[in-house]
Amino acid sequence: MSRVGKKLIPLPNKTKVTFDGKTLKVDGPKGSLTRELHSDVTINVDGENIQVGLNETGKGSRAIQGLCRSLISNMVVGVSIGFEKVLEING
């Protein structure tokens, strides 16, 4: 199994997630994002976490699971925290 795909995605307080079989929508204080996911992937949303599962087991399915988990995690971070770049000055 994919190590990345098995991790749960924590949901911040003001973030809302809806999944209707193929399309995932994430709403938060910074905006909303929508993405169509691969057909081999299933999403289970409970109150505090998102879990990414698989419909089929195969060689490429585990890679798709890890990819979708990373994409969903980035969507959640984008609508809740936003992009931040930290500059470190040495010298």
mmCIF file of the C-alpha atoms, coordinates in Angstrom:
data_MODEL
# 
_entry.id   MODEL 
# 
loop_
_atom_site.group_PDB 
_atom_site.id 
_atom_site.type_symbol 
_atom_site.label_atom_id 
_atom_site.label_alt_id 
_atom_site.label_comp_id 
_atom_site.label_asym_id 
_atom_site.label_entity_id 
_atom_site.label_seq_id 
_atom_site.pdbx_PDB_ins_code 
_atom_site.Cartn_x 
_atom_site.Cartn_y 
_atom_site.Cartn_z 
_atom_site.occupancy 
_atom_site.B_iso_or_equiv 
_atom_site.pdbx_formal_charge 
_atom_site.auth_seq_id 
_atom_site.auth_comp_id 
_atom_site.auth_asym_id 
_atom_site.auth_atom_id 
_atom_site.pdbx_PDB_model_num 
ATOM 1  C CA . MET A 1 1  ? 0.000   0.000  0.000   1.00 0.00 ? 1  MET A CA 1 
ATOM 2  C CA . SER A 1 2  ? 1.003   3.574  -0.502  1.00 0.00 ? 2  SER A CA 1 
ATOM 3  C CA . ARG A 1 3  ? 2.416   5.177  2.628   1.00 0.00 ? 3  ARG A CA 1 
ATOM 4  C CA . VAL A 1 4  ? 1.286   8.630  1.579   1.00 0.00 ? 4  VAL A CA 1 
ATOM 5  C CA . GLY A 1 5  ? -2.174  7.433  0.530   1.00 0.00 ? 5  GLY A CA 1 
ATOM 6  C CA . LYS A 1 6  ? -2.947  5.859  3.911   1.00 0.00 ? 6  LYS A CA 1 
ATOM 7  C CA . LYS A 1 7  ? -2.442  9.067  5.920   1.00 0.00 ? 7  LYS A CA 1 
ATOM 8  C CA . LEU A 1 8  ? -5.511  10.958 7.081   1.00 0.00 ? 8  LEU A CA 1 
ATOM 9  C CA . ILE A 1 9  ? -5.967  14.578 6.037   1.00 0.00 ? 9  ILE A CA 1 
ATOM 10 C CA . PRO A 1 10 ? -6.989  16.771 9.013   1.00 0.00 ? 10 PRO A CA 1 
ATOM 11 C CA . LEU A 1 11 ? -9.681  19.372 8.338   1.00 0.00 ? 11 LEU A CA 1 
ATOM 12 C CA . PRO A 1 12 ? -9.404  22.840 9.926   1.00 0.00 ? 12 PRO A CA 1 
ATOM 13 C CA . ASN A 1 13 ? -12.481 24.225 11.707  1.00 0.00 ? 13 ASN A CA 1 
ATOM 14 C CA . LYS A 1 14 ? -13.832 26.540 8.997   1.00 0.00 ? 14 LYS A CA 1 
ATOM 15 C CA . THR A 1 15 ? -13.228 24.167 6.071   1.00 0.00 ? 15 THR A CA 1 
ATOM 16 C CA . LYS A 1 16 ? -16.119 22.351 4.364   1.00 0.00 ? 16 LYS A CA 1 
ATOM 17 C CA . VAL A 1 17 ? -15.642 19.372 2.017   1.00 0.00 ? 17 VAL A CA 1 
ATOM 18 C CA . THR A 1 18 ? -18.248 17.870 -0.328  1.00 0.00 ? 18 THR A CA 1 
ATOM 19 C CA . PHE A 1 19 ? -17.730 14.805 -2.524  1.00 0.00 ? 19 PHE A CA 1 
ATOM 20 C CA . ASP A 1 20 ? -20.346 13.539 -4.997  1.00 0.00 ? 20 ASP A CA 1 
ATOM 21 C CA . GLY A 1 21 ? -18.767 10.407 -6.436  1.00 0.00 ? 21 GLY A CA 1 
ATOM 22 C CA . LYS A 1 22 ? -16.295 12.056 -8.805  1.00 0.00 ? 22 LYS A CA 1 
ATOM 23 C CA . THR A 1 23 ? -15.997 15.763 -7.986  1.00 0.00 ? 23 THR A CA 1 
ATOM 24 C CA . LEU A 1 24 ? -14.451 17.061 -4.766  1.00 0.00 ? 24 LEU A CA 1 
ATOM 25 C CA . LYS A 1 25 ? -15.173 20.624 -3.597  1.00 0.00 ? 25 LYS A CA 1 
ATOM 26 C CA . VAL A 1 26 ? -13.292 22.251 -0.718  1.00 0.00 ? 26 VAL A CA 1 
ATOM 27 C CA . ASP A 1 27 ? -14.557 25.565 0.734   1.00 0.00 ? 27 ASP A CA 1 
ATOM 28 C CA . GLY A 1 28 ? -12.678 27.644 3.265   1.00 0.00 ? 28 GLY A CA 1 
ATOM 29 C CA . PRO A 1 29 ? -12.020 31.202 4.436   1.00 0.00 ? 29 PRO A CA 1 
ATOM 30 C CA . LYS A 1 30 ? -9.569  31.876 1.562   1.00 0.00 ? 30 LYS A CA 1 
ATOM 31 C CA . GLY A 1 31 ? -11.891 30.636 -1.221  1.00 0.00 ? 31 GLY A CA 1 
ATOM 32 C CA . SER A 1 32 ? -13.034 27.395 -2.812  1.00 0.00 ? 32 SER A CA 1 
ATOM 33 C CA . LEU A 1 33 ? -11.407 24.772 -5.033  1.00 0.00 ? 33 LEU A CA 1 
ATOM 34 C CA . THR A 1 34 ? -12.932 22.010 -7.160  1.00 0.00 ? 34 THR A CA 1 
ATOM 35 C CA . ARG A 1 35 ? -11.257 18.951 -8.693  1.00 0.00 ? 35 ARG A CA 1 
ATOM 36 C CA . GLU A 1 36 ? -12.416 15.823 -10.498 1.00 0.00 ? 36 GLU A CA 1 
ATOM 37 C CA . LEU A 1 37 ? -10.734 12.753 -9.051  1.00 0.00 ? 37 LEU A CA 1 
ATOM 38 C CA . HIS A 1 38 ? -9.704  9.469  -10.657 1.00 0.00 ? 38 HIS A CA 1 
ATOM 39 C CA . SER A 1 39 ? -12.392 6.769  -10.804 1.00 0.00 ? 39 SER A CA 1 
ATOM 40 C CA . ASP A 1 40 ? -10.269 4.277  -8.796  1.00 0.00 ? 40 ASP A CA 1 
ATOM 41 C CA . VAL A 1 41 ? -10.262 6.574  -5.745  1.00 0.00 ? 41 VAL A CA 1 
ATOM 42 C CA . THR A 1 42 ? -12.932 6.830  -3.046  1.00 0.00 ? 42 THR A CA 1 
ATOM 43 C CA . ILE A 1 43 ? -13.141 9.593  -0.434  1.00 0.00 ? 43 ILE A CA 1 
ATOM 44 C CA . ASN A 1 44 ? -14.510 9.161  3.100   1.00 0.00 ? 44 ASN A CA 1 
ATOM 45 C CA . VAL A 1 45 ? -15.192 12.438 4.908   1.00 0.00 ? 45 VAL A CA 1 
ATOM 46 C CA . ASP A 1 46 ? -15.990 12.441 8.602   1.00 0.00 ? 46 ASP A CA 1 
ATOM 47 C CA . GLY A 1 47 ? -16.177 15.521 10.824  1.00 0.00 ? 47 GLY A CA 1 
ATOM 48 C CA . GLU A 1 48 ? -12.440 16.016 11.353  1.00 0.00 ? 48 GLU A CA 1 
ATOM 49 C CA . ASN A 1 49 ? -10.575 13.967 8.726   1.00 0.00 ? 49 ASN A CA 1 
ATOM 50 C CA . ILE A 1 50 ? -10.557 12.890 5.094   1.00 0.00 ? 50 ILE A CA 1 
ATOM 51 C CA . GLN A 1 51 ? -9.471  9.372  4.160   1.00 0.00 ? 51 GLN A CA 1 
ATOM 52 C CA . VAL A 1 52 ? -8.555  8.369  0.607   1.00 0.00 ? 52 VAL A CA 1 
ATOM 53 C CA . GLY A 1 53 ? -9.340  4.771  -0.364  1.00 0.00 ? 53 GLY A CA 1 
ATOM 54 C CA . LEU A 1 54 ? -9.189  2.564  -3.454  1.00 0.00 ? 54 LEU A CA 1 
ATOM 55 C CA . ASN A 1 55 ? -11.886 0.835  -5.518  1.00 0.00 ? 55 ASN A CA 1 
ATOM 56 C CA . GLU A 1 56 ? -9.438  -1.550 -7.210  1.00 0.00 ? 56 GLU A CA 1 
ATOM 57 C CA . THR A 1 57 ? -6.095  -2.986 -6.214  1.00 0.00 ? 57 THR A CA 1 
ATOM 58 C CA . GLY A 1 58 ? -3.381  -2.906 -8.801  1.00 0.00 ? 58 GLY A CA 1 
ATOM 59 C CA . LYS A 1 59 ? 0.097   -1.701 -9.478  1.00 0.00 ? 59 LYS A CA 1 
ATOM 60 C CA . GLY A 1 60 ? -0.903  1.783  -10.604 1.00 0.00 ? 60 GLY A CA 1 
ATOM 61 C CA . SER A 1 61 ? -3.793  2.187  -8.177  1.00 0.00 ? 61 SER A CA 1 
ATOM 62 C CA . ARG A 1 62 ? -1.552  2.795  -5.173  1.00 0.00 ? 62 ARG A CA 1 
ATOM 63 C CA . ALA A 1 63 ? 0.273   5.561  -7.014  1.00 0.00 ? 63 ALA A CA 1 
ATOM 64 C CA . ILE A 1 64 ? -3.050  7.183  -7.917  1.00 0.00 ? 64 ILE A CA 1 
ATOM 65 C CA . GLN A 1 65 ? -4.123  6.961  -4.261  1.00 0.00 ? 65 GLN A CA 1 
ATOM 66 C CA . GLY A 1 66 ? -0.979  8.780  -3.076  1.00 0.00 ? 66 GLY A CA 1 
ATOM 67 C CA . LEU A 1 67 ? -1.301  11.410 -5.797  1.00 0.00 ? 67 LEU A CA 1 
ATOM 68 C CA . CYS A 1 68 ? -4.951  12.133 -4.999  1.00 0.00 ? 68 CYS A CA 1 
ATOM 69 C CA . ARG A 1 69 ? -4.204  12.303 -1.273  1.00 0.00 ? 69 ARG A CA 1 
ATOM 70 C CA . SER A 1 70 ? -1.476  14.891 -1.903  1.00 0.00 ? 70 SER A CA 1 
ATOM 71 C CA . LEU A 1 71 ? -3.710  16.930 -4.216  1.00 0.00 ? 71 LEU A CA 1 
ATOM 72 C CA . ILE A 1 72 ? -6.562  16.948 -1.672  1.00 0.00 ? 72 ILE A CA 1 
ATOM 73 C CA . SER A 1 73 ? -4.185  17.917 1.139   1.00 0.00 ? 73 SER A CA 1 
ATOM 74 C CA . ASN A 1 74 ? -2.860  20.817 -0.913  1.00 0.00 ? 74 ASN A CA 1 
ATOM 75 C CA . MET A 1 75 ? -6.432  21.936 -1.649  1.00 0.00 ? 75 MET A CA 1 
ATOM 76 C CA . VAL A 1 76 ? -7.280  21.963 2.065   1.00 0.00 ? 76 VAL A CA 1 
ATOM 77 C CA . VAL A 1 77 ? -4.141  23.943 2.921   1.00 0.00 ? 77 VAL A CA 1 
ATOM 78 C CA . GLY A 1 78 ? -4.792  26.382 0.066   1.00 0.00 ? 78 GLY A CA 1 
ATOM 79 C CA . VAL A 1 79 ? -8.311  27.318 1.145   1.00 0.00 ? 79 VAL A CA 1 
ATOM 80 C CA . SER A 1 80 ? -7.543  27.458 4.871   1.00 0.00 ? 80 SER A CA 1 
ATOM 81 C CA . ILE A 1 81 ? -4.001  28.837 5.281   1.00 0.00 ? 81 ILE A CA 1 
ATOM 82 C CA . GLY A 1 82 ? -3.097  30.041 1.810   1.00 0.00 ? 82 GLY A CA 1 
ATOM 83 C CA . PHE A 1 83 ? 0.297   30.316 0.156   1.00 0.00 ? 83 PHE A CA 1 
ATOM 84 C CA . GLU A 1 84 ? 3.190   31.548 2.278   1.00 0.00 ? 84 GLU A CA 1 
ATOM 85 C CA . LYS A 1 85 ? 6.807   31.988 1.330   1.00 0.00 ? 85 LYS A CA 1 
ATOM 86 C CA . VAL A 1 86 ? 9.366   32.489 4.083   1.00 0.00 ? 86 VAL A CA 1 
ATOM 87 C CA . LEU A 1 87 ? 12.539  34.364 3.198   1.00 0.00 ? 87 LEU A CA 1 
ATOM 88 C CA . GLU A 1 88 ? 15.673  33.689 5.200   1.00 0.00 ? 88 GLU A CA 1 
ATOM 89 C CA . ILE A 1 89 ? 18.488  36.207 4.932   1.00 0.00 ? 89 ILE A CA 1 
ATOM 90 C CA . ASN A 1 90 ? 22.022  35.165 5.904   1.00 0.00 ? 90 ASN A CA 1 
ATOM 91 C CA . GLY A 1 91 ? 25.076  37.354 5.972   1.00 0.00 ? 91 GLY A CA 1 
# 
